[in-house]
Amino acid sequence: MKLLAAALALALAAGCSSIDDMRDGNSQIEYKTATKLPPLDVPPDLTAPAREGRYQAPDARGGTTLSGYEAGRAQQARDGKREPVLPSVEGMRVERDGDQRWLVVDMPAEQLWPALKTFWQENGLLIAREYPEAGVMETEWGENRALIKDSWLRGKIGSVFEPLASTGTRDKYRTRLERAPGGGTEVYISHRGLEEVYVDSDHVQTAWHPRPSDPGLEVEFLRRFMVRLGAPAGEAARQIASAPQGRARAELKKGLDGAELLEVFEPFDRAWRRVGLALDRVGFTVEDRDRQKGVYFVRYADPLAGSKKDEGLLDKLAFWRDDKPTVKAEQYRVAVTGADEASRVQVLDRNGAAESSPTASRILALLHEQLK
């Protein structure tokens, strides 16, 4: 029993890692849907995604042999024909605004939707909810098992004790599809993270607290989705790195009526995209949107409603926490109006009237943190 306890302790110690380990070099990302958090039960009717035909071995009567396959490829080389490593996909580009990037694909959203769902499942993340009518898909919380460093001990007893090792972090991703003004579809991927921290002085009890969004993870999955759609890996990485950088600035101000507003120093099209991505990153529930009128219809449960407790930004983001009283989510409108050089963001109530409550100020403050 002592040897077993010692081995278990070493296995848990070997499983500790950090996000920085993944960023150094070119470490892998290997997600597995987490099972420690209550809402992460695997649906009983979950089935494995269908395999794609281009990964199957060539069919031949009587079977396929290695010598026959190589002979066929040699004949193709003599004939001047080569099989493409990846299908060529044109009409795909990456756009950038500050640290925010999104993908523009010359393909209708209806055609991208099933490919997007398969993409997340292939990367080890289950789909928690999807709203095709709103173009929004969100994954379950997942754990990046690649953060658990390989070790001799893990190789020896990993099959028994590896499930007990934990990174202490969880990630989920939201993908939003928008119809591009000039045709095609804009693809936005936003990240939200949790980390496990001790909540008592004896370091016994732990709780999940939000951690800041990681733009690096968002960029990595944009690159992977480009490859999934058929772009060569090198070309996808080049587009991600060379996307032209735009100016990203915003400022909180008072309007003529005294109501607080957020001024974004971008024309409407860019401001609309950035506000939508900011809502996704913070975790607002976007029920609908009207781009022509510049309105996002959102629900927000203010964790400070009726409370005088002064909390930090990360606490304000954690409106899903279980250790707080249940707060009813109210409906608001986030309106974006723009001119040639700048746009304004205001919070309206469910009827479209200007909202001047402390909750509206907190919503603008959360957006300002993402847009400034």
C-alpha positions in Angstrom: 0.0 0.0 0.0 2.9 2.4 0.8 4.4 1.7 -2.6 1.1 2.2 -4.3 0.6 5.6 -2.5 4.1 6.7 -3.4 3.5 5.8 -7.1 0.2 7.6 -7.0 1.8 10.8 -5.6 4.5 10.7 -8.2 2.0 10.2 -11.0 0.0 13.3 -9.8 3.2 15.3 -9.5 4.2 14.3 -13.1 0.8 15.6 -14.3 1.2 19.1 -13.1 2.0 21.6 -15.9 1.2 25.1 -17.1 -0.1 26.9 -20.1 3.4 28.3 -20.8 4.7 24.8 -21.5 2.3 24.6 -24.4 3.4 28.0 -25.9 7.1 27.2 -25.7 8.4 25.5 -28.9 5.4 24.0 -30.8 3.8 21.8 -28.2 0.7 19.8 -29.1 -2.9 20.5 -28.1 -4.7 17.3 -27.3 -8.1 17.9 -25.8 -10.2 15.4 -23.9 -13.7 16.4 -22.6 -13.4 17.0 -18.9 -15.4 14.9 -16.5 -14.6 16.6 -13.2 -17.0 19.4 -13.7 -20.7 18.6 -13.1 -22.2 19.7 -16.5 -19.7 17.6 -18.5 -21.7 14.3 -18.7 -21.2 12.6 -22.1 -24.6 12.2 -23.9 -25.6 8.5 -24.1 -26.4 8.7 -27.8 -23.0 10.2 -28.8 -21.6 8.5 -31.8 -18.1 8.8 -33.4 -17.9 11.1 -36.4 -17.9 9.5 -39.8 -14.6 8.9 -41.4 -13.7 10.8 -44.5 -13.1 8.8 -47.7 -9.8 10.4 -48.6 -8.2 8.7 -45.6 -9.2 5.2 -46.6 -6.8 2.9 -48.4 -7.4 2.5 -52.2 -9.8 -0.2 -53.1 -8.7 -3.0 -55.4 -10.1 -6.3 -56.4 -8.4 -9.0 -54.6 -6.9 -6.6 -52.0 -4.3 -3.9 -52.0 -0.6 -4.7 -51.5 2.2 -2.3 -50.7 4.1 -3.4 -53.8 1.1 -2.8 -56.0 0.4 0.6 -54.4 4.1 1.7 -54.9 4.0 0.5 -58.5 1.0 2.5 -59.2 2.6 5.7 -57.7 5.7 5.0 -59.8 3.6 4.8 -63.0 1.9 8.1 -62.1 5.3 9.7 -61.6 6.4 8.5 -65.1 3.2 9.8 -66.6 3.8 13.2 -65.0 0.9 12.9 -62.6 1.0 13.5 -58.9 -1.6 13.1 -56.2 -2.3 16.3 -54.3 -1.3 16.0 -50.6 -4.2 18.3 -49.7 -7.1 19.5 -51.8 -6.6 23.1 -53.1 -9.1 25.5 -51.6 -9.2 29.0 -52.9 -11.1 32.0 -51.5 -9.9 31.7 -47.9 -8.1 34.5 -46.0 -7.4 35.6 -42.5 -8.2 39.1 -41.3 -6.9 40.8 -38.2 -7.8 43.6 -35.9 -5.3 44.0 -33.0 -5.0 40.6 -31.4 -8.3 39.4 -32.9 -8.3 37.4 -36.0 -11.1 35.8 -38.0 -11.4 33.6 -41.1 -13.2 34.7 -44.3 -14.3 31.7 -46.5 -16.0 32.0 -49.9 -18.5 29.3 -48.8 -22.1 29.6 -47.5 -22.6 29.2 -43.8 -24.9 26.2 -44.3 -22.0 24.3 -46.0 -19.5 25.2 -43.2 -21.7 24.2 -40.3 -21.4 20.4 -40.5 -17.6 20.7 -41.2 -17.3 22.9 -38.1 -19.1 20.4 -35.9 -16.9 17.5 -37.1 -13.8 19.7 -36.7 -14.4 20.2 -32.9 -15.2 16.5 -32.4 -12.0 15.5 -34.2 -10.1 17.8 -31.8 -11.5 16.0 -28.8 -14.2 18.5 -27.8 -17.9 17.6 -27.5 -20.5 20.1 -28.6 -22.4 21.6 -25.7 -24.9 23.7 -27.6 -25.5 24.8 -31.1 -27.8 27.4 -32.6 -27.8 27.1 -36.4 -30.3 30.0 -36.8 -27.9 32.3 -34.9 -24.7 30.8 -36.3 -23.3 29.9 -32.9 -21.7 26.7 -31.7 -20.1 26.1 -28.3 -18.1 23.2 -27.0 -18.1 21.5 -23.6 -15.3 22.3 -21.2 -12.2 20.3 -22.2 -8.8 19.5 -20.7 -5.7 19.8 -22.7 -4.0 16.5 -21.9 -0.9 17.5 -23.8 0.0 19.8 -20.9 0.7 16.7 -18.8 4.4 16.2 -19.5 5.6 12.8 -20.7 7.7 11.0 -18.2 9.2 7.5 -17.4 6.7 7.1 -14.6 3.8 8.0 -16.9 5.0 5.5 -19.4 5.1 2.7 -16.8 1.9 3.2 -15.0 0.0 5.6 -17.2 -2.6 3.1 -18.2 -3.7 2.8 -14.6 -3.0 6.2 -13.0 -3.1 8.7 -16.0 -6.8 9.4 -15.6 -6.0 10.7 -12.1 -3.5 13.3 -13.3 -5.0 16.7 -14.0 -3.8 20.0 -15.5 -5.9 22.1 -13.3 -7.3 24.0 -16.3 -10.3 23.8 -18.5 -11.1 25.4 -21.9 -14.1 25.9 -24.0 -14.6 27.5 -27.4 -17.4 29.3 -29.1 -17.6 29.6 -32.9 -19.7 32.2 -34.5 -20.5 32.4 -38.3 -21.4 35.7 -39.9 -22.4 36.3 -43.5 -19.8 38.5 -45.0 -21.1 41.7 -46.6 -19.3 40.9 -49.9 -20.4 37.3 -49.9 -19.1 34.2 -48.1 -18.8 33.6 -44.4 -16.8 35.0 -41.6 -15.7 32.5 -38.9 -14.8 33.7 -35.4 -13.4 31.5 -32.7 -13.3 32.7 -29.1 -11.8 31.0 -26.0 -12.8 30.9 -22.4 -10.8 29.3 -19.6 -11.1 28.1 -16.0 -8.4 27.2 -13.5 -8.6 25.2 -10.3 -7.5 27.2 -7.2 -7.5 26.5 -3.5 -10.2 28.3 -1.6 -9.0 27.5 2.0 -5.8 28.1 3.9 -5.2 24.3 4.4 -5.1 23.8 0.6 -7.7 21.1 0.7 -10.8 22.5 -1.0 -10.6 23.8 -4.6 -12.9 25.7 -6.9 -13.0 26.6 -10.5 -12.3 30.3 -11.3 -12.2 32.0 -14.7 -8.9 32.9 -16.3 -8.4 35.4 -19.1 -9.1 34.4 -22.7 -6.1 33.2 -24.6 -5.9 34.8 -28.1 -3.0 32.3 -29.0 -5.4 29.4 -28.6 -8.0 31.1 -30.8 -5.4 31.7 -33.5 -4.2 28.1 -33.3 -7.7 26.7 -33.9 -8.3 29.1 -36.7 -5.2 27.7 -38.3 -6.4 24.1 -37.7 -9.8 24.9 -39.2 -8.1 26.3 -42.3 -6.2 23.0 -42.7 -9.4 21.1 -42.0 -11.0 22.9 -45.0 -8.1 22.0 -47.2 -5.5 24.7 -46.9 -1.8 23.4 -46.7 -0.5 23.7 -43.2 2.4 26.0 -44.2 0.1 28.3 -46.1 -2.4 28.5 -43.2 0.4 29.4 -40.7 1.7 32.0 -43.1 -1.7 33.7 -43.5 -2.2 33.7 -39.7 1.2 35.3 -39.1 1.0 37.8 -41.9 -2.5 39.0 -41.5 -2.4 42.9 -41.6 -2.9 44.4 -38.2 -5.4 47.1 -37.7 -5.8 49.7 -35.0 -7.6 48.5 -31.8 -8.7 51.2 -29.5 -11.8 52.1 -27.5 -12.7 54.6 -24.8 -15.6 54.9 -22.3 -17.4 58.3 -22.6 -20.6 60.1 -21.5 -23.2 60.8 -24.2 -25.1 64.1 -24.6 -28.0 62.6 -22.5 -25.5 61.7 -19.7 -25.7 57.9 -20.4 -22.4 56.0 -20.6 -21.3 54.7 -23.9 -18.2 53.1 -25.5 -16.5 54.8 -28.4 -14.6 52.4 -30.7 -12.2 54.1 -33.1 -13.2 51.9 -36.0 -15.8 52.1 -38.8 -19.0 50.1 -38.3 -18.0 46.9 -40.1 -14.9 46.4 -37.9 -16.6 47.6 -34.7 -19.5 45.2 -35.3 -17.1 42.2 -35.7 -15.0 43.2 -32.6 -18.0 43.7 -30.4 -19.4 40.3 -31.4 -16.1 38.6 -30.6 -15.9 40.5 -27.3 -19.4 39.3 -26.3 -18.3 35.7 -27.1 -15.1 36.0 -25.1 -16.8 37.4 -22.0 -19.5 34.7 -22.2 -22.7 36.6 -22.9 -25.6 34.7 -24.2 -26.3 36.1 -27.7 -29.8 35.2 -28.5 -30.1 37.1 -31.8 -28.5 39.8 -33.8 -29.5 42.3 -36.5 -26.5 43.6 -38.5 -28.5 46.0 -40.5 -29.7 47.8 -37.4 -26.5 47.1 -35.5 -28.0 45.4 -32.6 -27.0 42.3 -30.5 -29.8 40.8 -28.4 -28.1 39.4 -25.3 -28.9 38.0 -21.8 -26.8 38.9 -18.9 -27.1 37.8 -15.2 -25.3 40.6 -13.2 -23.5 38.9 -10.3 -23.3 42.3 -8.5 -27.0 43.1 -8.7 -28.2 43.9 -5.2 -24.7 43.4 -3.8 -22.2 45.9 -2.4 -19.2 43.6 -2.5 -16.3 45.0 -4.5 -14.9 42.3 -6.8 -12.2 42.2 -9.4 -12.7 41.8 -13.2 -12.4 38.0 -13.2 -15.0 37.8 -10.5 -17.4 39.9 -12.6 -16.8 37.5 -15.5 -17.8 34.5 -13.4 -21.5 34.8 -13.6 -21.8 31.0 -14.0 -20.2 30.3 -10.6 -22.1 28.0 -8.3 -21.0 29.7 -5.0 -23.2 32.7 -5.8 -26.9 33.1 -5.4 -28.8 32.4 -8.6 -29.4 35.7 -10.5 -32.0 35.9 -13.2 -30.5 36.7 -16.6 -32.1 39.9 -18.0 -32.4 40.7 -21.7 -30.5 43.7 -23.1 -29.6 45.1 -26.5 -26.0 46.1 -27.3 -26.3 48.7 -30.1 -23.5 49.5 -32.5 -23.8 52.7 -34.5 -20.9 54.0 -36.7 -19.7 56.6 -39.0 -16.6 56.6 -41.3 -13.9 56.8 -38.6 -15.6 55.8 -35.3 -18.5 53.8 -33.8 -20.4 54.0 -30.6 -21.6 51.1 -28.5 -24.6 51.5 -26.1 -26.6 49.3 -23.9 -30.3 49.4 -24.3 -33.1 47.7 -22.3 -35.2 45.0 -23.8 -37.6 47.6 -25.3 -34.8 49.6 -27.0 -34.6 52.5 -24.6 -31.2 53.7 -23.3 -30.2 51.8 -20.1 -28.4 53.9 -17.5 -28.3 51.3 -14.6 -25.1 50.1 -12.9 -25.6 46.9 -14.8 -25.3 48.7 -18.1 -22.1 50.3 -16.9 -20.6 47.0 -16.0 -21.5 45.5 -19.4 -19.7 48.4 -21.1 -16.7 48.0 -18.8 -16.5 44.3 -19.7 -16.6 45.1 -23.4 -14.0 47.9 -22.9 -11.6 45.4 -21.4 -11.8 43.4 -24.6 -11.8 46.4 -27.1 -9.4 48.9 -25.7 
